[in-house]
């Protein structure tokens, strides 16, 4: 398997290029240093291999001369000839590695190639870390942002994580990254223990109680075996109760008991089970208001509200500087169109200004969807203003007018069908990814696919080729 993208070999011997073919996707050969300089300047290789008939100083001059426009030099290696008049120390003195000519030289070259690849990976990671994240903790959980608001939030996360505070409350609007903050607390406090996340809004009261506490066999009709609950599964790690304000009142009382006594009982059980986990809860609602309106227990609110972590919204003046930074971050890390030969690598000034003017009710999650949607629609290597579509289901006037996807009429239904078909096509019919890109739920996407009779192996939409499939796409009933 190739380790590097490009290697330039400066040698008249056939053996060295043959070895290089095993180490790189592309190998360029040069007969002399003048030709080598030209090739290095043109192709920007990862590694340059010289045969040992060249003197050290001309080799260094060749590398420096070719690399000056790019601002950095590729790693250079020399394979000395047995009768070479130049010593290894002379090559090392000018910054060129020496690869011995003994039997293990091929293995040594492979080691050098691996080292070049690892160095490049570390440099890229360092660049992303410095550009998008405040420190290693933020980078580890992908909490991008360098604004004053994010710096304040990160300080609070570290303060809470270093304490024995349990439970931990994280508040903020939808899409601000509350689970990311929870993972940061967990990583700092319990790096080697499980992290278990539960969406309190996604389950009924009965199911949520069974999921959290577990149950014993025979405790209800379908309980045909004992079940371990998520509180027990979390062990000495963390359990994240997302949107705790959606938890039914009767279950809130049981959760309060766990927080106070650190024990719980399985559904239908009589034995106490110790709760060792840190309980991290989040809410996008104003819990004080929920208490006043009798939808949230006052005693549970005061038990949670020890040292809350607040996730700032993108509309906040202190957070707005992160909008353009996040846009670049999502562009660099997106894999929505990884199969394309031409990558989208930048964003125009007008597009960035449009992003900065939007108030982002869906916050970071919405911004990510907009950037991925723009990558999907963009036909050049730079996201333009026309590809910034803020409302995916009202986009018939905003879709790019090009040969790959043209709106042929102004029917909203037609535009919606083509938009959904394009999203499915571009994501290879990965429906979870397509739904996220469109800003709709997976259940809604299923309903739309059935409504418009879209099939993976169906006819192309506006000139798109159907994704090959060895079987017809089938759909299961959607449970809402």
Secondary structure, 3 states (H helix, E strand, C coil): CCCEEEEEEECCCHHHHHHHHCCEEEEEEECCHHHHHHHHHHHCCCEEEEECCCCHHHHHHHHHHHHCCCCCCCEEEEECCCCCCCCHHHHHHCCCEECCCCCCHHHHHHHHHHHHHHHHHHHHHHHHHHHHCCCHHHHHCCCCCCCHHHHHHHHHHHHHHHCCCCCEEEEECCCCCHHHHHHHHHHHHCCCCCEEEEECCCCCHHHHHHHHHEECCCCCCCCCCCEECHHHHCCCCEEEEECHHHCCHHHHHHHHHHHHHCEECCECCCCCEECCCEEEEEECCCHHHHHHCCCCCHHHHHHHCCCCEEECCCCCCCCCCHHHHHHHHHHHHCCCCCCCCCCCCEECHHHHHHHHHCCCCCHHHHHHHHHHHHHHHCCCCEECHHHCCCCCCCCCCCCCCECCECCCCCCHHHHHHHHHHHHHHHCCCCHHHHHHHHCCCHHHHHHHHHHCCCCCCCCCCCCCCCCCCCCCCCCCCCCC
